[in-house]
Structures are given as C-alpha cells and as structure tokens.
Amino acid sequence: MDYSLLISNFTASHGHHGWPRQRLLHECLRAAIRDGTLAPGTRLVATRALAAELGVARNTVLYAYEQLTSEGYVTTDRSGTIVAAVAPVRQHQASVVVPYKGLSQRAQNLRHSTASAATGAPFVPGVPDLPSFPIGLWRRLLERAWRSLPTDKLNYGDPCGEPVLREAIADYLRASRGVVCEPAQVFITDGSQSSLDLCGRACADAGETLWMENPGYGGAMAAFRAASVKLEGIDVDDDGIAPREEDWTQRPPRLIYSTPSHQYPTGTVLSLARRMALIDGARSCGALIVEDDYDSEFRHDGPPLASMQGLQPDAPVLYCGTFSKTMFPGLRIGYLVVPPWLVQPLATMRQQSASRGRAADQLALAEFLRSGQFALHLRRMRRLYRERRDALVEALDKHLGSIATVCGASAGMHLSLRWEDPRLSDVEISRRALEQEGMIANALSTHAVTGQSNWHGLALGYGQVAPAQMDGLVKRLAAVVHLTAYENFYRKFK
C-alpha cells in the first residue's frame, strides 16, 4: 500500500488541504477502511516506518492510530495494528441516476426450490449412495490419465467432448440401452441440465410450444423457460405421459420432454404402447422428443426397458443421460445423443458456446467404462438400491398404507407416495417434515407445470437411507402425516 498516494488521492477528492497532518492521516485511513480499500485483517505499517515514509513526526502517526483504535476501526496486538471487520460504506455518484431494472423476466419466472439435493437429509431424491462409490479406484484412474496426458490436452479441448469418451459412451448405450448411434452423434455436456439447456436453445425458438410431463422435473422446466419456449403441461397417469387427441391438434408441440424410464417425480414408467404412440405423434407434427433417460440403469422389477430412441429407425429423439446418479453428482459429465442430421449444426453451435476442457476427467471416465468397472459398480448399486426400496415400501405399507399408495417403485432411487384423499395438503406435510424431523419429502403438487396436477403426495428418495433406518424414519414421517390429516379433518367439522 502506497500511503503517500492514498493521502494524495484523499486530499484531491475531499479538498482538505488546510487540515493538520495528524487529522488528515486519521481521516484518510478511516475513509480507506470504510470503503474497503484497507480490507479487514490488513496489518498497518509500523508507526516509525510510516512516519519516515510520509516525512512526519511519529506522534502524528500515533495520534491517527490511537483515534482509529478508540473508534473500533483497528485493533492492536503484540505484532502491530490490524484493520478490524467493518462493513464498507460505498459512495454513489449523484450526478446521473439510472434505475436498476433487476432480474430478467425469465429469471423472475423461475420457481423457488424447496429442497437441495446437496443435503444428506433423509429421503432427499436424486442423490446416490456416495460412500459406496469406489473412490480409490477413481483416484487411480485420474492419476493415470494425468500421467499420460500430453501437453496439447492442456489447451481448450474438443467442444463436442474427448473422442475416446464419445466412443466408449456410444458402445455402452448400444449394448445396455438399445440406443442406435455412432460416436459422432454423442456430445459430452456438463450434466443433464446442460443437455436440456442445449436442446432448448438449439431446437426451439422463443414462443414455440414444448410439452412437459405434469407433474414434471423442475430442472427441465427451468432450462426450457430460460430458452423462452412456451410450456404446456401434459398430465401423467400410471402409464406415464398421456397426451389426448385434442392436445395434438389444438396445441401441437415443437419439443416433447419425457422421462420414460422412471418419470420424475411420480416414478411411473412409460408403457411401450405410449412410447410408440408418442414417437408417431411427434413424427406427424414435426416435433422432437427429448428423452431424459433418468434412472434407467436401476431397474428393480422385470427386465431392463430399452430406450425410446432405438424403438424405431431414425426416431425423432434427442437422448439425454448423465453419470450423476450412476457415479457421483460432482463429476459433472453428461451426454446428449442427437439424430445424424443434427450432428453438424450442433457441433457448430458447441464450437461457439461450449465449455471446453477437463480432458483428464473424460479420459478417466472412458477407461472406467472400457475396463468393465462401471458395469461392476452398477450391479452392486442395483442390489443396494433394491434392498433399500424394499425396506421403504414395507415401512410405508405398515405406517401409511391406510391413507396413501406407493407408486413408481419399480426403478430408480426414489418413489412416490400418493394420497388417497387429494385434499390432504402435501405442501404442509413437506414443510412440517423438514422443520420438525429434518426430512426432505418433496410435495408432488409443487411439481405442476402450470396450474395444478392430479398428483398429491410425496416424492421420497431412498438412495442414501440404510435399510435398518427405514422403519424408524417412516414412522416419524407417518406421525407428521397423520397429525396433519387429523387437524384437517378436525377443522372441517369444527
């Protein structure tokens, strides 16, 4: 810090040329502390050194420091004088006042999130059992990738993703999900949210119609609202998204968003007949289906279901996937598989807007897939989640079976609990469960796209809850539900 320059600037700004030096130094230092120029924790120059630098008597500096100490701007210890934590006061120019317009309309339209997946609270959906991930193996793969990384990989990478990872993902999807694709059709993204954002920006113009499952995934709603498309909710029943004939004729879509393998938040699975009908309907109106293959790897009952993308030749489907649930959310790697005719336009778009880099992470993931360790990890996790699913279903039937029905338990890491009486407030129960029990039980009704949905109940994640804990946690949750139901009944007939 150049104290001579600090004083010179202060004098020029405030015009205090006639002040005594000790007052000038005190006022200058106080102003610098208040506006943040001298940040909290800064150690001021020793009094002898500062007096010599400024060409003043040491008593002048002592006076200024003592005044600052008495006012609470600085503290002293054996090693000197330290700036205290003081809220900075910013000076605003008064000459021209421009009104601050605040958030854009699209930002204002975003819904407040009632729960965070980052927490380890019971029943939070969408979070895998992180302690079960083979972190030691992953660390070794990363170290190997860094050791073999050529220096040119430190530069900006391929905006479409590392070729070796795109090839490994294409091979995996063809073998395990029935996806029909070549490596060139695979684009590496920063996760499912990044993929959905790309779909909205690349494949629809502002104001065009996008069908959303109702209730639906809030992250997808946020991504598509940011793309300024018009969201239309299509109700979900026990067989998934159920568009009516009049939906196709009266509000034809440009894009259709679906989570067919395990609908979020209800957990229903889109039937084969519905899948075929959705593809045919999309072809007829020139729409694209965004297939978010959420939780497809964790099928608990029956054989695995193939993706919609591979059901028909050249199906109009954009296929999204991520490693956040199968590995860990912090990896931030997802993928988007596009039809062949979209490869070049999307590559051009990625060239101009994609984040580029993290070659070592992508190379390590490619080896994780190629070595068979990913498939081995999935088998372990399927067994673990099936045990937790079974424990949760048993506890729910035991403690809440009289007033609610379990839905969507055939796959994934969460299920839904649907009230028999839709008048029972799932929002109130969700709030009480969090405040009284520290549980995150998301209300299904809050996932309505527009207006209301016909689903009322709770979405319960079980990925992080051990089977031995399940009955006790559900018993506590049931106490909240039954008390709320009783109070609602009492108020009705009071």
N, C-alpha and C positions, 0 to 999 in steps of 0.2 A: 504494500500500500504506500503510495506517494502522498505523504501528509501535506507537503507544501502545495501540491496540485489540488488536493482536497480543499484546503483553505482558500486557495485562489479561486476555485470554482464557486465555493460557497459565498465568498465576498462579492464576486461578479453577479451572482444570482440574487443576492439579498441587499446589496448596496451598503453593507455595514462597514464602511471604510473608517469611521471615526471611533469604533469601539476599542476599549482597552484590549491588549493582546490576550490576557487570561480569559476574558469573557468571549472574545472571538473564537478562541480554541475550544472553549466549553460548548458554545452554541453550534459550532461546526461539527464536533464529534457527536453531539446529541442528535443533530439532524441526520448524520450519516447512519447512526444506529436505528433511528426511527424509520428511515426509508429503506433499510435493508442493505445499504452499501457496506456497512460493517455488520456482518452476519453474526447471529448468536454463536458463541463459542470462540470467536476471534480473540486472539491474545494481542492486546495493545502493546506498542513499543514501550520499552522501559523509559522512565521519566528522563534520565540523564541522556539517553540516546536521542529521544525526541527533541529535547531542549537543544542539543547540539545540531540536529538536522534543521530545526526551524530558526536557530540563532536567537533564542530567547533564554531567559533565566529559568533554572529548573523549577523555581517556585511557581512560575506561570503554569507549567505543566501539572505540578502537584495540585494547584488550585482546581484546574479543569477536571482532573481525575477524581478529586475528592467530591466535587459537586455532582459528577455523574454517579459516584457511588451512593451518595445520600439520596439521589433521585431514583435509584434502583436500575439504572441503565448498565452498570457494570458491577462485577464482584471482584474481590481480591483474594488471593491465596499466597502461599509462600513463593510461588514462581512468577507472580505478576498480576496484571489486571486483565479480566476477561469480560467480554460483552455478554450481558445477560439475555435471556429469551424475552424479547419484547415484540409485540405484534407490530409489523411495519405499517406506517401510515403513508399511503401513496398520494402524491399530489396530482390533481387532474387539471388539464388545461381548460380554462374557462372561455377561451376565445370562440371556439366552434364546438357546439354540442350536437353529436349525431346520435339519434335514438338507437339503442341496441335492440335489434329485432329478435334475438334469441334463437330458439331451435327452429329448424325447418318443419314444415307440416308433416313430412314423413316421419321425422323423429318424434314429433308430438303424438303421432298415431300409434307408436309402439306401446305395447302393454307392459305394465309393471309385472316383473317376475316375483312370484310369492315364495319361491324356494330356490336355493342354489345347489347345483349338483356337486359343488366343491366341498360341501359339508359331509361329515361322516355320520350324520344323524340317521336313526333307523328309518327304513322304508323310502329313503330318497331314491327316485328312479334313475336309471341310466348310468349308474356307476358300477363298474365291475369290482370283483374282489381283488383289490390291488396287492395285498400280501401274497396272493397265490401266483403272481406273475414271476417268472424266472429271471429276476433282475440280474443275478450274477452272470447268467448266460448272455443276456442282452448287453451287459457291460463288456464282456469279452468280444462280442461281435462288433461293437462300436470301436473298441480299441484296435481290432484287426482292420476295420475299414479305414481308420485314421492312419494306421501304419502303412497301408498300401496306397493311400490316396496320393495321386500325382498332383503336382503344384497347380496344374491348369484347372483342377477341380475347386481351387480356392476362388476362382473367378465366378462371375454370375453364371449360373447353370442353365440348362435347357429349361425354358419356361413350361414345357409340357411334362417335365419330370425326367429322371435318370432312365435311359433306355433299358438298363438291366432290370430295374424295378417294374417298369411298364410291361416287360415281357413276362416277368415272374407273376405279376398280378393277372395278366391275361391267361396264363396257363392255369393258375389256381381257379379262376372264375369259370373257365371252360369245364374243368374237372369236377368242381364242387357245386356250382350254382347253375350249370347249364347255359351260361352266357355265351352267345355266339359273337366272337370278337377277335381282332388281331391287335397286337401291341400298339399299333399306330392309333387305334381308337381309344386307348386308355390315356387319360390325363390325370396327372398327380396334382392334388389340391391340398389345402391346409386343414381338411376335415369336411364333414358333411355340410356344415354351414357355408363354407367356402364354395362347395359344389353347387349348393342351392342358389347362392348368390350369382354364380356364373350362369346357371340355367336361366334365371330370371332376366339377367341383363342381355344374354345372347339370343334368347329365343322368344322374347315377347317385347312389344313396345308399350309405352305408357298408356294406360287406359284399357288395354286388352284384357280379356277375361281369363282368369285362372281358377279352376275348380280345386277346392280344398276339402279334404275329409272333415266332417263336422260331427263330433269334436275332432280337433286336429293338433298337430305339433306346433307349439308356439314359435320354435326356432324357424320353421319353414314360413310361418306367417310373417315373421319379422323380415326374413330375407326377401320375400316376394313383395311385401309392402314397400321395402326400400327400392325395389325396381319399378314402383309406381304402377303396378298392374292392379286390376280390379278383382278382388277376391270374392268368390261365390261359394258358400258352404253347401256341400252335398252330404246329406245325412248318412251316418254309418249304422248298420244293424248288425246282427250276429254273424253275417257273412261278409262284412266289410262295406266298402263304399257302395251306395245303391242309387245311382242316378236314375231318374224317371224319364220317360219318353219326352215329356214336355221340357225337361232340362236340356236335352239335346237340341230341341227345336227353338226354344224361347231364349236360351242363354248359352249358345254354343261356345265351347272353350277354345282358347289358343294353347293353353297348357293344362294338364291334369296332374295334380300331385297326389301320390298314393304310397302308403306303407303296407304293401300286401302281405308280407311275411308275418308281421306282428304289429297291427295297427297301433299307433300312438295317439291317445292314451288308453284306448279301450282294450287293446290286446287281441282283438278279433283277427282272424285270418281270412283273406280274400279268397273265396271259393274259385275253383277252376272255371266254372261257368261264367262267373262275374269277370274273371281275368280276360277270358276270350271276348266277352261282350264289350269290355272296356277298350280293348285293342281295336275291335271292329268299329266301335263308335268313334274312336279317335281318328282312324283312317278316313271315315266318312266325312268328317268335318275339318280335316286337315290339321288336327291337333297333335301335340307331342305329349307323351306321358312321362312324367318324372317319377321313376321308380326308386324310392328310397328303401333299399333292402335292409331295413332296420331289424336287428336281432335275428337275421335269417340263419346264422350259424348255430343258434341254440334252440334246436327243435327237440322238445321233450316227449311228445306223443306222436307216434306214426313216423313214416319215412320223411326225409327232407323234401321240401317243396322246391321245384325248380323256379327260376326267375321268370317274370313275365317277358323280359327281353328276349329270351330264347324260345318262346312258345310258338312264334310264327316267323317265317323268313322276313327279314327286313322290317321287323316290328317298329313302329314309331315310338321308340322308348329311349329315354336318357336314363342310364342305370347308375345310381349313386351308392357308394359304400365307404366305410371308414374302418380304421383299426382302433378307434377309441374304446369300443366295447370289448373287442376280442383281445386287445393287448392292454393299453392304458391311455386315458384321455390326453395326458401331457405329450404324447408322441406327435399329435397334430399332423397326421398324414391320412388323407382320404383319397378317393379316386372317382372319376366320372368316365363312364363308357358311353360314347356317342355313336350314332349311325355313321356309316362311311362318308356320306355326303356332307357331314358337318365337320369332318376332321380338319380340312384346310382352313375354313373360316374361323374355327375355334382356335387353331394354332396361331393364326394371325392375331386374334384378339388376345391370347395369352402372351404373345410376344410383346404387346404394348402395355399390359396391365398386371401380369402375374408377378408374385414374389418369386425370386429365383435364388436357389442355394440349398444348403443343408444336404450336400451330396453324401456325407458320411452316414447320416441317418438313413437315407434312402438305400444306400449300398448295404448297410447292415440289415435292413428290413428285407431286402432281396435275398440275402443269404439265409435269413430266418425262415423265409418261405421255401426256398430251394432245398434246404437241409432236412426238411420234414419236421423241424422243431415246432413250427407254427401249428401244424396238424396235430402233433402230440399235445401241445398246450390246449388246443380246442377240445380234445377228447377229455382231458382232465376237467376242464371247466364245465363241460356239459354234465358230467357226473355230479360235480359240486352244486351247480345251479338246480339240477333236478331234485337233489336231496333238499335243498332249501325251499324250492317250490312246493314239494310235497308237505314239508313241515308247516309252511304258511297256509296252504289250503286246508290242512287238517285243523289248524288252530282257528281259522276263520269260520269253518263249518261249526266248530264247537262253540265259539263265543258269539258269533254274529249270524249264524245260519238262519235264524228265525226272521231276520229283517233285511237280509241282503243276499245277493247271489254272486258267486265268483265267476268272472268272465276272463277270457284271454289268457288262460294258464297253460296253454299247450306249447308255448315257446317263450324265448327271451329271458329277461331278468326282472320283469315286472308283470303284474296282473291288475285287473280292475275289480273293485267291489261295488256292485250296483244295487242301489236301494230298491226294495220292493215298493216303497212309498216315495215317489219323487218329490213330495212336499218336504221331506226331511232335508234340512239345509246342509249340503256337503261343504259349503264355504265356511259356515260357522264351526262345523266339526273339524275341518282342516285347521282353522285358526286356533281352536282350543287344544288340539293335539300338539301343535307347535308350542304354544305358550305354557301349557300345563305339563306336558310329558316330553317335550323336546323332540317330537317326532315330525317328520315331514311326510304328510299324507296329502298329496295334491288333490284338490277338488276337481272332478271331471267336468262340472258345469263351467268352470273358468276357461276351458279349452274350446269353447264355442267360437266359431269363426265370425259369424255375425248373428246378432240376436241371441237366441238360446238353442241349445242342443237337447236331444231327447235322452241324454245320459246324465244321471245324477248319482254320485258315489265318490269313491276314492281310487286313485292310482297308487299302488303300493309296490315299491321296488324291494327285491329280496337279495340282490347281488352281494350286499355287504353284511347280511344278518346271518349269523350261525344258526343251524337248526336247533341247538339247545336253548337259544334265547327266544325263539319264535313264539312259543306259547305264552310266556310271561309278557312279552311286548304286546301281543294281540289282546291279551286280557286287559291290559291297561288302556289300549286303544278302544276296546269294546266298552269299557266303563264310560269313556267320554261320549261315545256314540249313544249308548242307552240313556245317559243323563240328558243329553240334548234332545233325544226323541221324547223322553218323558216331559221335559219342560215345554216342548212344542205342543204336546197333547194337553198338558195342563192349561196352557194359555188359551188354547182353542175352546175349552169347555168351562173356563173360569167365569 
